[in-house]
Amino acid sequence: MGDRPATRAVSPGGPERWTVRRFASIDSTNRWLLDEAREGAPAGLVAVADHQLSGRGRRGRAWEAPPGSSLLVSLLLRPRVAPDRLHTVTMAVALALADALGACGIDARLKWPNDLVVGERKIAGLLAEAELAGDNVRALVVGVGCNLVQAAFPDELAATATSCMIEAGRAPDRDSLLDDFLGRVDTRLAQPSGGIVDDYRARLSTLGRDVRVELDQRVVIGRAGDVDDCGRLVVTPVSGAPVAVAVGDVVHLRPV
């Protein structure tokens, strides 16, 4: 599975004390943390890897990054929220990463549901996976992949991907970025949920855009007008009533 993890406690000044486990190589930091959560690991456990052999994005897609090129980290949280409010926790983590990148001189905005973009190019993505028991949230694991040192991407990704190196002319130190990010997660999670949603809306590049939302059984095309308090994207088709989308892939359509 990879090297034996090293442990480092980080006290970023917020309500959590993070315990960081480091791997040179692992199949998936999310998978490892979900297993640890099932064994009773406390909130605040963090897995960070130099390389993931089976990194995953949303809807089972692969997340591939050369060893040492990206921040690959997953956080174990045990939030006291209803399942339909879990999106607000993921919003808080996304905002924390955007805040940390902003401190590096990178103006990253959010693309619904869980991407960070600069312009139209993706710099980071999040994957949230929950362990539920009926209406109770037992655990939430939020994985983050953020491109750091890549100076260029393959032709098939060049128009859609970017990195800290490309945007800022230099890549932040991974450990320093991780520590700053964890501290900002604490700060964000201490906010009222309404404030998190408001800040998420303010950073969301999807709002006001014509979008195509690809669902499992259909496609919705229309104007993204809002995000509701549960994190659902409200899309109004050209003809028809607004649709609140909880899960789906969004494509920003270019103006004709």
C-alpha positions in Angstrom: 0.0 0.0 0.0 3.0 2.3 0.5 5.5 3.4 3.1 4.7 3.4 6.7 3.1 6.7 7.5 4.9 9.4 9.6 2.9 11.4 12.1 3.0 15.1 12.8 0.6 17.1 15.0 -0.3 20.5 13.7 -2.0 23.2 15.9 -3.1 25.8 13.4 -4.8 28.0 16.0 -8.3 26.8 15.3 -10.6 24.4 17.1 -9.0 21.2 15.6 -5.7 19.6 16.3 -4.7 17.9 13.1 -2.7 14.7 13.0 -1.0 14.3 9.7 0.0 10.9 8.3 2.4 11.0 5.4 2.8 8.4 2.6 5.4 8.3 -0.1 3.0 6.3 -2.2 -0.6 5.0 -1.5 -3.5 3.8 -3.6 -5.9 6.6 -2.3 -5.7 8.9 0.7 -9.5 9.0 0.7 -9.8 5.2 0.8 -7.2 5.0 3.6 -9.1 7.6 5.7 -12.5 6.0 5.1 -11.0 2.7 6.4 -9.6 4.5 9.4 -12.9 6.2 10.0 -14.7 2.9 10.1 -12.2 1.7 12.8 -13.1 4.7 14.9 -10.3 7.2 14.1 -11.1 10.7 15.5 -11.8 13.8 13.5 -8.7 15.7 12.5 -6.8 12.8 11.0 -5.2 13.8 7.8 -3.5 11.7 5.0 -1.1 13.3 2.6 0.8 11.5 -0.1 3.6 12.3 -2.6 1.9 10.0 -5.1 -1.4 8.2 -5.4 -1.6 5.0 -7.4 -5.4 5.1 -7.7 -6.4 8.7 -7.0 -10.0 9.4 -7.7 -12.0 12.4 -8.8 -15.7 12.8 -8.9 -17.9 10.0 -10.3 -15.1 7.5 -10.2 -12.7 9.4 -12.6 -9.0 8.9 -12.1 -6.9 11.7 -10.7 -3.4 11.4 -12.0 -0.4 13.5 -11.0 3.4 12.8 -11.2 5.0 12.0 -7.9 5.7 15.2 -5.8 3.9 17.5 -8.3 0.7 18.2 -6.3 -0.7 18.6 -2.9 -2.6 15.3 -2.4 -4.4 15.3 1.0 -7.5 14.0 2.6 -9.2 15.2 5.8 -11.4 13.2 8.2 -14.2 15.2 9.7 -17.1 14.1 11.9 -19.5 17.1 11.4 -22.7 17.3 13.4 -24.9 18.1 10.5 -27.8 16.4 8.7 -26.8 14.5 5.5 -28.5 17.2 3.3 -26.2 19.8 4.8 -22.9 18.0 4.1 -22.4 20.2 1.1 -21.8 23.2 3.4 -18.9 21.4 5.0 -17.3 20.7 1.7 -17.9 24.3 0.7 -15.9 25.3 3.8 -13.0 23.2 2.8 -13.1 24.5 -0.8 -13.1 28.1 0.5 -10.2 27.3 2.8 -8.2 26.1 -0.1 -9.1 29.2 -2.2 -8.0 31.4 0.7 -4.7 29.5 1.0 -4.0 29.9 -2.7 -5.0 33.6 -2.5 -2.2 34.0 0.1 0.1 32.6 -2.6 -1.0 35.3 -5.1 -3.4 33.0 -7.0 -7.0 34.2 -7.5 -8.8 30.9 -7.6 -12.5 30.9 -7.9 -14.9 28.0 -7.4 -16.7 26.0 -10.1 -19.7 24.0 -8.9 -19.7 21.6 -7.2 -16.1 21.0 -6.1 -13.5 22.5 -8.4 -11.2 25.5 -8.1 -10.4 27.3 -11.3 -8.3 30.2 -12.6 -10.2 31.6 -15.5 -11.5 28.4 -17.2 -8.7 26.2 -16.1 -8.8 23.8 -13.2 -6.1 24.1 -10.5 -7.6 21.9 -7.9 -10.5 19.5 -7.2 -12.2 18.1 -4.2 -13.9 14.7 -3.6 -16.1 14.3 -0.5 -17.2 10.8 0.6 -19.5 10.3 3.6 -20.2 7.4 5.9 -23.9 7.5 6.9 -26.0 5.5 9.4 -29.6 6.3 8.5 -29.9 10.1 9.0 -26.7 10.4 11.0 -23.4 11.4 9.5 -20.7 9.1 11.0 -17.8 10.6 9.0 -17.0 12.8 6.1 -13.7 12.4 4.2 -12.8 15.3 1.9 -9.9 14.8 -0.5 -8.0 17.6 -2.2 -5.8 17.5 -5.2 -4.0 20.8 -6.1 -1.6 21.2 -8.9 1.6 22.8 -7.7 4.8 22.5 -9.7 3.6 21.6 -13.2 5.1 24.0 -15.7 3.1 22.5 -18.6 0.4 19.9 -19.2 -0.1 17.4 -22.0 -1.9 18.6 -25.1 -5.2 17.1 -24.0 -5.1 19.0 -20.7 -3.4 22.2 -21.7 -6.6 24.1 -22.3 -8.3 22.9 -19.1 -5.7 22.6 -16.4 -3.3 24.9 -14.7 -1.0 25.0 -11.7 0.5 27.3 -9.0 3.7 27.4 -11.0 1.9 28.6 -14.2 -0.3 31.1 -12.4 2.2 32.6 -9.9 5.5 31.8 -11.5 6.5 29.7 -8.5 5.1 26.8 -6.5 4.5 27.2 -2.8 6.2 24.8 -0.4 3.9 21.9 0.0 4.2 21.6 3.8 3.7 25.4 4.3 0.6 25.3 2.0 -0.7 22.3 3.9 -0.3 24.0 7.3 -1.9 27.2 6.0 -4.8 25.2 4.4 -5.5 23.3 7.6 -5.6 26.4 9.7 -8.0 28.0 7.3 -10.2 24.9 7.3 -10.5 25.4 11.1 -11.5 29.1 10.6 -14.0 28.3 7.9 -15.6 25.4 9.9 -16.1 27.8 12.8 -18.3 30.0 10.6 -22.1 29.8 10.8 -23.4 27.7 7.8 -25.1 30.7 6.3 -21.9 32.6 6.2 -20.2 29.7 4.5 -22.9 29.5 1.8 -22.8 33.3 1.3 -19.0 33.3 0.8 -19.2 30.3 -1.5 -21.8 32.1 -3.7 -19.5 35.1 -3.8 -16.6 33.0 -5.1 -18.6 30.8 -7.4 -17.7 31.4 -11.1 -20.7 29.2 -12.2 -23.4 31.7 -11.1 -24.8 33.8 -14.0 -23.3 31.4 -16.6 -25.1 29.3 -19.1 -24.3 25.8 -18.2 -24.9 22.2 -19.3 -25.4 19.9 -16.3 -24.9 16.2 -17.0 -26.9 14.1 -14.7 -27.1 10.3 -14.7 -30.3 10.1 -16.7 -30.6 13.5 -18.4 -28.9 16.7 -19.3 -30.1 20.1 -18.1 -29.1 23.2 -20.1 -29.9 26.7 -18.7 -28.7 29.6 -16.6 -27.1 28.9 -13.2 -28.8 31.4 -11.0 -28.1 30.5 -7.4 -26.9 27.9 -4.9 -29.5 27.0 -2.2 -28.7 26.6 1.5 -28.1 22.9 0.9 -25.5 23.5 -1.8 -27.7 22.6 -4.7 -27.2 24.5 -8.0 -30.4 26.1 -9.2 -30.5 26.1 -13.0 -33.3 27.7 -15.0 -33.7 26.2 -18.5 -34.7 28.4 -21.4 -38.2 27.0 -21.0 -39.4 25.4 -17.8 -39.2 25.8 -14.1 -35.9 26.1 -12.2 -34.2 22.8 -11.3 -32.2 22.3 -8.1 -29.3 20.0 -8.9 -27.6 18.1 -6.0 -25.2 16.0 -8.0 -23.9 16.5 -11.5 -21.1 17.5 -13.8 -21.3 21.1 -15.0 -19.9 22.5 -18.2 -19.6 26.3 -18.5 -20.9 27.2 -21.9 -19.2 29.9 -23.9 -21.3 32.8 -25.1 -22.4 32.4 -28.7 
